């Protein structure tokens, strides 16, 4: 048995709910997760290699990397939503 595709009004509602409710919450969650992960990884490596003077570089590098990974994770989640839920 195959699942039927939702009508256009429901597709629009699903997209609005994703971008207005789910995406901002996921962005905050993923950014915090990736920031702490990359701050730990980069912090450990750079402090061991360069010493304590690299603290600002660690913050900038971990923020930029977390932002890129967050945008990628939300883009991937939207792609999966379109493929499996909306059926486009």
HELIX and SHEET records of a PDB file:
HELIX    1   1 UNK A    8  UNK A   17  1                                  10    
HELIX    2   2 UNK A   18  UNK A   22  3                                   5    
HELIX    3   3 UNK A   23  UNK A   50  1                                  28    
HELIX    4   4 UNK A   52  UNK A   54  5                                   3    
HELIX    5   5 UNK A   55  UNK A   80  1                                  26    
HELIX    6   6 UNK A   81  UNK A   86  3                                   6    
END                                                                             
